[in-house]
Amino acid sequence: MNPPNLPVNNIIEQLQERAKELHTLYKVHELINRPDASLDEVCRELTEVLPAGWQYPSVCWAKITLDSTVYQPPRVVETPWVQRADVVLQGERVGAIEIFYTRQMPRADEGPFLKEERKLIDTIAERLAHFLMQRRLQATLSNWQSAMDNLASPEKREWWVIIEFLRKTDQQLLLRISRRMLNYLCWNGIDEAQQLLQRFAADFAPETDGFEDNIPVRRKSINDLLALTEDAFRIAATHLSEGEIVLCIQKWIKDDKTGFLIEAVENQCTSLTDIGQALERYHQIGVQDEELSRSVQIGLRVSLARRFFTEDLEYINTAK
């Protein structure tokens, strides 16, 4: 091979690899955006599509693990030449995507794998996580509607159905909403809510009359905290209309969904690339800006203005 032609050949080869990776991303996008496809169908087809995006597809196979379910081609054997990316959902590892070579290949940036292939598998793992989140949200909304339709008593209030549903599906979210309800009631000057907050804080005091500073406080059990939820909404039902309670719960649930974006933009160590990815994820969850509480809307806009445009306080106050 003529040395002067080598750089050109390298450029062509690199462009061909990037084209393969881009084509694979397009195929992944098509698969996870099929509304009629089941999770099993999507994962099985992904294992067929992914090898084409890697440098040596003829000796490559893909494996997807979600919880205890494994998707992979038949009659394959795992080897030491593997590239792996975790599938992370709401901060919890729920599975992984793995790419195996069946035999040793020339050394590259990460064993036999290219650095661009690391970006590719990480991106695919993130998109699979978004797909899982959308499916879980759809299932939650479906179950929610089913619970509303199957109310045994017409006297059951709509907000109470929501509370009961969260009690069964996401107790931590229910506790956060209950605390916000208590704060909301306190801001409206309701003494019962203030007393309940004081009782709640008192339960965390150390049970000793001495002066020991290094004694852990007693943790409340989840049942104690859920009892607090009942008290908070009992007070709310006395002082607020049903429509106001439902509106507050809906806004706070949507605020909670944006917690990852709030954390990203308020953390000064977060890179602009990570903020961009958080914004993309925010758009994918389908929450509109006007559906968020006013305080969250303002906080996000001010934080984004500070990170993307200026640290000038006068400008930021104008934006606020």
Residue pairs with C-beta under 8 A, 6 or more apart in sequence:
1 9
17 55
17 114
17 116
18 116
20 52
20 53
20 54
20 57
21 53
21 116
21 117
21 120
23 52
23 53
24 49
24 50
24 52
24 53
24 120
24 124
25 53
25 120
25 123
25 124
27 49
27 52
28 46
28 49
28 50
28 124
28 127
29 127
31 37
31 42
31 45
31 46
31 49
32 42
32 127
32 128
32 130
32 131
34 42
37 45
39 66
39 132
39 135
40 69
40 71
42 131
43 64
43 66
43 69
43 71
44 71
46 62
46 64
46 71
46 124
46 128
47 61
47 62
47 63
47 64
47 71
47 72
47 73
48 62
48 73
50 62
50 97
50 99
50 124
51 57
51 60
51 61
51 62
51 99
53 117
53 120
54 60
54 99
54 113
54 117
55 105
55 108
55 112
55 113
55 114
55 117
56 101
56 105
56 112
59 101
59 102
59 103
59 105
60 99
60 100
60 101
60 102
61 72
61 73
61 76
61 99
61 100
61 102
62 72
62 73
62 97
62 98
62 99
62 100
63 70
63 71
63 72
63 76
63 78
63 97
63 98
63 99
63 100
64 70
64 71
64 72
64 95
64 96
64 97
64 98
64 128
65 71
65 95
65 96
65 98
66 87
66 94
66 95
66 132
67 94
67 95
76 100
76 102
77 102
78 100
79 100
79 101
79 102
79 103
81 100
81 101
81 103
81 104
81 105
81 111
81 112
82 98
82 99
82 100
82 101
83 98
83 99
83 110
83 111
83 113
83 117
83 118
83 121
84 96
84 97
84 98
84 99
84 121
85 96
85 97
85 121
85 122
85 124
85 125
86 93
86 95
86 96
86 125
87 93
87 94
87 95
87 96
87 97
87 125
87 128
87 129
87 132
88 94
88 125
88 129
89 129
89 132
89 133
89 136
90 133
94 129
94 132
95 128
96 125
97 121
97 124
97 125
97 128
99 113
99 117
99 121
101 112
104 112
105 112
106 112
108 114
108 115
109 115
109 118
110 117
110 118
126 277
130 281
130 284
133 285
134 284
134 285
137 285
137 286
140 169
143 165
143 169
144 162
144 165
147 161
147 164
147 165
148 158
148 161
151 161
157 237
157 242
158 242
158 246
159 233
159 242
159 245
159 246
159 249
160 233
162 246
162 249
163 174
163 229
163 233
163 249
166 173
166 174
166 177
167 174
167 226
167 229
171 222
171 226
173 253
173 256
174 226
174 229
175 225
175 226
175 228
175 229
176 252
176 256
177 249
177 252
177 253
177 256
178 225
178 228
178 229
178 232
178 233
179 232
180 248
180 252
181 232
181 233
181 236
181 248
181 249
181 252
182 193
182 196
182 197
182 200
182 232
183 197
184 248
185 192
185 193
185 232
185 235
185 236
185 239
185 240
186 193
186 194
186 197
188 239
190 235
190 239
192 235
192 238
193 232
193 235
196 228
196 231
196 232
196 235
200 228
203 218
203 220
203 224
204 217
204 218
204 220
205 217
206 212
206 215
206 216
206 217
206 218
207 218
208 215
233 245
236 245
237 245
240 248
250 291
251 291
251 292
251 293
252 293
254 287
254 291
254 292
255 292
255 293
255 296
257 285
257 287
258 282
258 285
258 287
258 292
258 296
258 300
260 278
260 281
260 282
261 278
261 279
261 281
261 282
261 300
262 296
262 299
262 300
262 303
264 270
264 274
264 275
264 278
265 275
265 278
265 300
265 303
265 304
265 307
266 299
266 303
270 278
272 307
272 308
275 304
275 307
289 297
290 297
292 300
298 320
301 319
301 320
302 316
302 319
302 320
305 315
305 316
305 319
306 316
309 315
310 316
